[in-house]
């Protein structure tokens, strides 16, 4: 399917073909490319504020919907996460890019960096997951996960979304009114769209034999680790593993936020990332 050009010559959106999938993406701005990789059950719209901000700062901001998310049209052929990013970059004529990923998106970024290190300049791993980590060390998150699986078995999408948000967006030990109603509703809308349109659809696959956790010492790139104070214990432990394993990593913590921290503290997050990329 051809790429659709928007009114402005520096904006574009469309679909990239990969096997029998059609990967939806958006691009804003001109300059050094940044690819934003969304969290699980979200979509590229979670990066809307960052896309506009970094385009205004002279970057080319790109985001896409992974398999099983957003506007991407799912096929049936299994593809690896790093293959999706590579196909996107090659299709858009991008030789090297910064990668900014949140949660699931951070895992995809790490896999891509391991397989295609020369195509990556710097990485920002936000509230990162880790391929090869045994979830859940956080007892509250573990209990929530069991309830989510039950909701999924019963095809109760609304219960699934609410439980997911309680654990990740609110924070495992936090009240449901911690977030502003506007932010919480926005996250709920993004997740509801994904689980409704892609219920039980496969996401892209991560590296195995060995998984990324056993290969972290291969990454020699500058890496910024960002975590929220109220996130699950697992994420804090994973950040420590990254920090110990990546020789050129830097860690920043944001107080009073949980997992989807770029949606809670966009200005703070943007400033952290910009400072790191421009350093």
C-alpha positions in Angstrom: 0.0 0.0 0.0 1.5 3.4 -0.9 2.6 5.8 1.8 0.1 8.6 2.3 1.5 12.1 2.3 -0.1 14.6 4.6 -0.6 18.3 3.7 2.8 19.3 5.2 5.9 17.9 3.3 7.4 17.0 6.7 4.5 14.8 7.7 3.6 11.4 6.4 1.7 8.3 7.5 0.9 5.0 5.9 1.5 1.3 5.9 4.7 -0.7 5.5 4.4 -4.2 4.2 6.1 -7.0 6.1 5.2 -10.6 5.2 1.4 -10.6 5.3 1.2 -7.7 7.8 0.7 -4.0 7.1 2.5 -2.0 9.8 1.0 1.5 10.3 3.4 4.4 11.1 3.5 8.2 11.4 6.5 10.5 10.7 6.7 14.2 11.7 9.6 16.6 11.1 13.0 16.6 9.5 16.4 15.9 10.9 18.0 13.2 12.9 15.5 10.3 13.2 14.0 9.2 16.5 11.8 6.0 16.5 9.3 5.7 19.3 8.2 2.2 20.3 5.0 2.0 22.3 4.1 -0.1 25.4 1.9 -3.2 25.3 -1.8 -2.8 24.6 -1.2 0.9 23.7 -0.3 2.3 20.3 1.7 5.1 18.6 -0.7 7.7 19.9 0.9 7.4 23.4 3.8 9.3 21.9 1.8 12.2 20.4 3.2 14.9 22.7 6.7 13.6 22.2 6.3 13.5 18.4 5.3 17.1 18.2 7.9 18.2 20.7 10.9 16.5 19.1 9.8 17.5 15.6 9.8 21.1 16.8 13.3 20.6 18.2 14.6 19.6 14.7 14.3 15.8 14.8 12.4 13.5 12.6 10.0 11.8 15.0 8.6 8.4 13.9 6.3 6.0 15.6 4.5 2.8 14.6 1.9 0.3 15.8 3.4 -3.1 16.5 1.6 -6.3 15.4 -1.6 -6.7 17.4 -1.9 -2.9 18.2 -3.4 0.2 16.8 -4.0 0.6 13.1 -1.6 -2.1 12.0 -3.4 -4.8 9.9 -2.5 -8.2 11.2 -1.5 -11.1 9.1 -0.7 -14.6 10.2 3.1 -15.0 9.6 5.3 -14.8 12.7 7.8 -12.0 12.5 10.4 -10.8 15.0 10.3 -7.4 16.7 13.7 -6.4 15.3 12.5 -7.3 11.8 9.6 -4.8 12.1 11.9 -2.0 13.1 14.4 -2.9 10.3 11.7 -3.0 7.7 10.4 0.4 8.8 13.8 2.0 8.7 14.7 0.5 5.3 11.3 1.5 3.9 11.8 5.1 5.1 15.4 5.4 4.0 16.8 5.7 7.5 20.3 4.4 8.0 20.7 5.1 11.8 18.2 6.3 14.5 17.8 6.9 18.2 15.3 4.5 19.8 12.9 5.5 22.6 10.8 2.7 23.9 8.5 2.2 26.9 7.9 -1.2 28.5 7.3 -3.6 25.7 8.7 -1.0 23.3 11.9 -0.9 25.3 12.2 -4.7 24.9 11.8 -4.4 21.1 14.4 -1.6 21.1 16.9 -3.8 22.9 16.3 -6.7 20.5 16.9 -4.5 17.5 20.1 -3.0 19.0 21.4 -6.5 19.6 20.7 -7.6 16.0 21.5 -4.4 14.2 23.9 -2.4 16.4 25.2 -0.2 13.6 21.7 1.1 12.9 21.3 2.5 16.4 22.8 5.8 17.8 21.4 6.1 21.3 18.6 4.4 23.2 16.1 5.5 25.9 14.6 2.6 27.8 11.6 3.9 29.7 9.8 1.7 32.4 11.6 -1.1 30.5 10.7 -4.7 30.4 13.4 -7.3 29.8 13.3 -10.3 27.5 14.3 -13.2 29.7 13.0 -11.8 33.0 10.7 -14.0 35.1 7.6 -11.9 35.9 6.2 -11.2 38.5 8.4 -10.5 41.5 5.9 -7.9 42.7 3.2 -9.8 44.7 0.5 -7.1 43.9 1.4 -7.2 40.2 1.3 -11.0 40.3 -2.2 -11.0 41.8 -3.4 -8.4 39.3 -2.0 -10.6 36.4 -4.0 -13.6 37.5 -7.1 -11.5 37.5 -6.2 -10.1 34.0 -5.8 -13.6 32.7 -9.2 -14.6 34.0 -10.8 -11.5 32.4 -9.1 -12.5 29.1 -10.4 -16.0 29.3 -13.9 -14.6 29.8 -13.4 -12.1 26.9 -14.2 -9.3 29.3 -12.3 -6.5 27.6 -13.4 -3.7 29.9 -12.3 -5.6 33.0 -9.0 -6.5 31.4 -8.3 -2.8 30.6 -9.2 -1.6 34.0 -7.1 -4.3 35.7 -4.1 -3.5 33.4 -4.4 0.2 34.2 -4.6 -0.4 38.0 -1.3 -2.2 37.9 0.6 -0.2 35.3 -0.9 3.3 34.9 -2.0 3.8 38.5 0.8 1.7 40.0 0.3 -1.6 41.9 -0.1 -0.1 45.4 -1.9 3.2 44.3 -5.5 4.4 44.3 -7.4 4.7 41.0 -7.9 8.4 41.5 -4.1 9.1 41.6 -4.0 10.1 37.9 -5.9 13.0 36.5 -9.3 12.0 35.0 -8.1 13.3 31.6 -4.9 11.2 31.5 -6.6 8.1 32.8 -9.3 8.4 30.3 -6.8 8.9 27.5 -4.9 5.7 28.4 -8.2 3.8 28.8 -9.2 4.9 25.3 -5.9 3.7 23.8 -6.0 0.4 25.4 -9.7 -0.2 24.7 -9.1 0.4 21.0 -6.3 -2.1 20.9 -7.9 -4.9 22.9 -11.2 -4.5 20.9 -9.6 -4.5 17.5 -6.8 -7.0 18.2 -8.2 -9.3 20.9 -6.0 -12.5 21.0 -3.9 -11.3 18.1 -0.1 -12.1 18.2 2.4 -9.4 18.8 5.8 -9.4 17.1 8.2 -12.0 18.7 11.2 -11.4 20.8 14.7 -13.0 20.5 15.1 -16.5 22.1 18.0 -18.9 22.5 19.4 -16.9 24.1 17.0 -14.1 25.1 18.2 -10.5 25.4 18.9 -10.7 29.1 21.9 -13.0 28.4 23.3 -10.7 25.7 23.2 -7.2 27.4 27.0 -7.0 27.6 27.0 -6.7 23.8 25.4 -3.3 23.9 28.0 -0.6 23.8 25.7 2.3 22.9 24.8 5.2 25.2 21.6 4.3 27.0 19.3 6.4 29.2 17.2 4.5 31.7 14.1 6.3 33.0 11.8 4.8 35.7 8.9 6.0 37.8 8.9 5.9 41.5 5.5 4.2 41.8 6.1 1.5 39.1 6.1 -2.2 39.9 9.0 -3.8 41.8 9.8 -5.8 38.7 10.6 -2.7 36.7 12.9 -1.3 39.4 14.7 -4.6 39.5 15.0 -4.7 35.7 16.4 -1.2 35.6 19.1 -2.3 38.0 20.0 -5.2 35.7 20.2 -2.9 32.8 22.3 -0.4 34.8 24.7 -3.1 35.9 25.0 -4.8 32.5 25.1 -1.8 30.1 28.6 -0.1 30.3 27.4 3.3 29.0 24.0 3.6 30.8 22.6 6.5 32.7 19.6 6.4 35.1 17.0 9.0 35.9 14.1 8.6 38.2 10.8 10.6 38.2 9.0 10.9 41.5 5.3 10.3 42.0 4.7 8.6 38.6 4.1 5.0 37.6 4.7 3.0 34.4 3.2 5.3 31.6 5.3 8.2 32.9 5.6 10.0 29.6 1.8 10.6 29.7 2.0 11.7 33.3 5.0 14.0 33.2 5.5 14.8 29.5 7.5 18.0 30.0 9.9 16.4 32.5 10.3 13.3 30.3 10.8 15.4 27.1 13.5 17.4 28.9 15.3 14.3 30.1 15.4 12.7 26.7 16.4 15.9 24.8 19.3 16.5 27.2 20.5 13.0 26.7 20.2 13.0 22.9 21.9 16.4 22.6 24.7 15.6 25.0 
